[in-house]
Amino acid sequence: MIALGFRVKSGSAIAVVLKGPAESPSAIGRHVVELCDPDIKETRQPYHSGFGTAEEDSKTIAQRVSIIERATARAVATLLDPHGPSGGFAGCRTAGLVVGSVIDPASVGNPHIRAHASEGRLFRTVLEAALAAHGVTTAVVVEKRLAETARQRLQRNAADIKRTIDAFGKVLGSPWRSDEKAAATAAWIALKGGGEG
């Protein structure tokens, strides 16, 4: 069994791929997945019109979102393509997504903070849709609950989880920062059959 884990950011995601069984997983890949068009910088933060300023024009936002949807669909198709540069993970049927928040942007009063919340929701949902189009089911975990979710779902203590995640980093090499570790943890939970947390 193969599972993907993503640490979703604004405009991109770090993906880590694990192969099961969940009791003794092995790391088989790490990738940066573009969720925007890198040639169109506004697609990295589509709800912003400049530093600290929210975009007010709904037509502009809609155009950016359309570009993001296409870019994400292409990136996921490439990642899962058995003949693609990653070697393909076409057998993957499950993925975990680590996100900063799942707050409803409409509940945020400050326009600038609401823009960030809108972007968080956008990149998460667009990635979920692109994966679903390839038959990959997803579970979302908020980053601040990731450690506890991992302990519960994997039925292991924190030291054992850390040791295993660190070993993945030795296999995959640098960089192996918090984003890669979060993605690896999400992939491991997905291998185990973890749901939302």
SULMO-V751079 format. One line per field, one symbol per residue. phi: phi as a letter, one per 30 degrees, with the letter a starting at -180 (. if undefined). psi: psi as a letter, one per 30 degrees, with the letter a starting at -180 (. if undefined). A space follows every 10 residues. Layout:
BEGIN
phi = ???
psi = ???
END
This chain:
BEGIN
phi = .bbcbbcdbd jabccbcbcd dddbdbdbab bccdcbcddb edddbdcccl dibddcdddd dddddddddd ddeddddddc ddcdddiibd ddbbbcccbd abddeddcdd edddddddde dedddddedd dedcicdbbc bdedcddddd ddddhbdddd ddeddddddd ddiddbcddd dddddddddd edjdcdb
psi = kkkkkkjkaj flkkkkklkl lffilkkflk lkjkgljffj fffeifgkfa jgkkkfjeee eeeeeeeeee eeeeeeeeef jfglfffkhf fkgkkkkkle lgkjeffkek eeeeeeeeee eeeeeeeeee eefggkklkk kkefgeeeee eeefhlleee eeeeeeeeee efalliaeee eeeeeeeeee efgkak.
END
